[in-house]
Amino acid sequence: MAINRFEVYLVNLDPTVGREIKKTRPCLVISPDEMNHNIKTVIVTPMTTKGRSYPTRAECRFKGRDAQIVLDQIRTVDNGRMIRKLGRIDKRTSYLPRFRNMTLKVSLPT
């Protein structure tokens, strides 16, 4: 399965510890494609429709619904946790000006 940045997947986040977001839920892939295409883990951040005005939540629209990206719950997951692709965040209509320009530098072994 080819996983790309800004795609949304249904991800099994269990088991968890403490206050980590539990259960299976939509997550946005934020890791760069160089990482996504070369190793078997991706960096994701869960999404929620429960609007809370925390400074660590970025608003977006996904499939016509207002949602939030829960940046305080970023985690790296194995590709085996990815259940199915749900779609892609439209960068033109999302409210992620700081997030959109974020880059992660990854050095892969040769």
N, C-alpha and C positions, 0 to 999 in steps of 0.2 A: 504494500500500500504506500503510495507516494503522499507524504504529509508535507504541507506547505504552510508558511507563515500567514497569519490572518485567517486561516480556515478554522471553523468551529466543529468540534467533535464531541460526541457523547462519550464521556470518560468515566470509568469505574474508579473512584477515588478511595474506596475501602481497601484495606483497613486504614484507619486514621488514629491519631493520638490527640488527646486534649481537645482544643477548640478548632482543629482543622475542619474544613468543610468536608462533610461526609456524603456518602451515597454516590449514585451515578448521576452525573449532571453535565450540561454543556460546558465546554472549556474552549477558550481561544488559544491557539498555538501562537506563542510569541518568540520562539527560538528562530534563529536565522535558517534559511533553507540550506546553507552549507552544512549546518549541523543536522538538520532534519533528514537530509538525503544521504548522510554518511555514517551515522551512528544510530543505535536502536533506542535512543531516548529523545524526548522532546520536552521543552519547557512550556508549560501551560498555565493559564490563570482561569479559575472558574468564573462563570457568569451567573447572574441572578436577576430576577425581576422584582425582588423585594427591595424597593428603593429606600436606602438609608443614606443620609448625607454625610458619609465618612469621607475624609480627604483622600483616602486610599481607594476610592471607587471612581472609575471613569465611565461616563455615560456613553451609550451607543444605541444603535437600532439594529435589530437582527430579526429577519423575517417579519418585518412590519411592526415589531413590538419594541417598546422602550426597555432597555436592560442596563445592567451595570457590569463592568468588568472588575472583579474583586482582586485588586493588585496586591493586597496584603496577604493573599493566599497563593502566591506564585509557587509552583513546585515542578520538579523534574519527574517525569513518569516514563516508564517503559512503554514502548509501542504496543505491547500486548494489552495495555489498559484501554486502548482506543477501541471503542465498540463500533462506531460508524460515523461517517462524515455527515454533518447536518447542514453545512453551507459555508459561507464565507462572509466576513464582515466587509461591508462596502466602505472603503476608506474615505470616499467622497461624502458620505452621509453620516459618518461616525463623528463623535465629539472627542477625538483623541489627539489633539494637536501636539502634545508633548510626547505621547506614546508612539505616534505614527513615525516620528523621526528617530526613535530609539534604535541604536545599533548595538549589537553584541559582537565583540571580536572573538573569533574562535580560531585557534591554531590546531589543525588536524595533523596527525603524524603522517609522514610520507612513506 
